[in-house]
Amino acid sequence: MDISPRLRRALGMGLATGAFSTIPLWRIPRAPLVLWTGGVVATLTVGGVALAGDRAEREAEVQGEPLPPSSALKRVALPVGMGAVAGGVAAGAMWFTVVSDRWADVLVSRLGASRPRATYAVLAGVLTAVLEYTDSTEQKPSTPAGEKA
């Protein structure tokens, strides 16, 4: 039996989602989880933006293009500002994820599931697989230029 790449990808996404959904995030202390997530994202963003700026400057120098004057404050403020925004968004998203995880657990319990976390994980995995399969398109193999399909 040959499984199409589209179906294989959908099943993989569903299995991964179901596996990660077994972790009860609401049992992890919220403040450290939210702060850690925001801090990691902010740090990675600051580093990425700073490296991208340095790379753009080096490429301009190699090409012999004139560099616009930029102050040290501007070179620091942009990465730090973007890191603060990205970290804040990530922290807020993690907070909402933890809260909604608890809501989902309570909802599945109220619906009568004897094992709410396992039921939630199976439902999340199946829904993810179905959505991934219906949203993706079948990739057709490309033919080299000049050849007829």
N, C-alpha and C positions, 0 to 999 in steps of 0.2 A: 504494500500500500504506500503510495507516494503522497506525502502531505505537501500542499503548496506552501511557499514561503509566507504568503499572507496569513494562512491559517496557523502556521508554526509561530509566527510573530504574535498573533492574537492569543494563542494558548500560552506562550511564554509570558506575555504581559499579564494575563489573567492569573497564572500561577504565582508570579512575583507579587502581584497585588494581594492575592489571597494570603500568601505567606507573611507579608509585612502587616497585614490587617490582624494577624493573631496577636500582635504586640499591643497590650492595653496602655496606650500613651497616657491616659488620664491617671494612671497609677504612679507615673514618674513625677517627682516634684516639679511643678510648673515653672516657677521662677528660674531655677538653674537651666532647665531645658530651653526656655525662651531666650534667656540671656546668652547662653552658649551658642545657640543657633544664630542669633543676631550678630554676635561677635565674630564668629567664623566667617559669615558671609561678608561682613564689613571689612574684615582683614583681607580676604581674597579679592574683594572689589578694589580696595585701595591699591593693593599690589598690582593687579591687572591693569588698572587705569594708568598707574605710574609707569609701568613697563611699556604700555602702548605709546604713551607720550614720548618716552625716551627713544623707542624704536622709530617713531615718526621723525624725531629730530635727527637721528643718525642717518636715516634714509634721505632726508632733505640735504644733509651735508654731503653725502656721497653723490647725489644728483647735482650738486652745486647750486641748489636753490637757496635764495636768501631766507634766513630764518627770521620770523617776526619776533620782535623783542617781547620777552615775557619775564615778569618779575618772579622772584622766588615764592612770594605769597600766592601768586596765581598757579604756579607749578605744584604747590602743596594743597591749596584750597580745593581745586577741582577733584583730585582723587579722594581727599578726605570727605568732601561734600557728597560725592557719589557713593562712597562707602557708607556714610551715615544713612543716606536714603535707602540703599539696598539692605543694610543691616536692619533698619527699622521695619522695612516691609517684610523681611524674612522673619523677624521676631514676631510681628503681628500675625503673619500667616501661621507660624508654629503655635502661637497662643490659640488662634481660632481652630486649628487642627486638633489640639488637645481637648478643647471644650466640646467641639462637635463629635469627637470620638466618644466622649462620655455620654453625650446626648444619644448617639446611635446605639451605644451599649444599653442604655436604659430603655430606648424604644423597642429594641429587639427583645429585651426581657419582658416588657409589658405585652408584647404580642404573643407571649407564651413559649418562647424557646427555652428548652431546658439547659442548653449550652449557648448562651448568647454570643460569646466571642467567636466560637467556631461557626455558628450560623452566620454571623456578620462577615467573617472571613470568606466563607463559601459564596455568599451573595455578592460581595465586593469583587471576588475573583471572576465569577461568572459574568457579572455586569461589565467588568472591564474587558473581558475577552470578547463579548458580543459587540461592545462599542468599538473596540479596536478593529475587529473584523469588518464591521459595516462602514467605518470611517476610512479604512485603507483601500487602496486600489491595487489591482493585480498588476505587477510589473511585467511588461513584455520584454523579452530579450531583444536587445538592439542588434541590428545587422550592420556590418561594416559598410562604409560608403561605397557606392557603385554596385553592390550586390542587391539582388531582388529577394524579397522575403518569401 
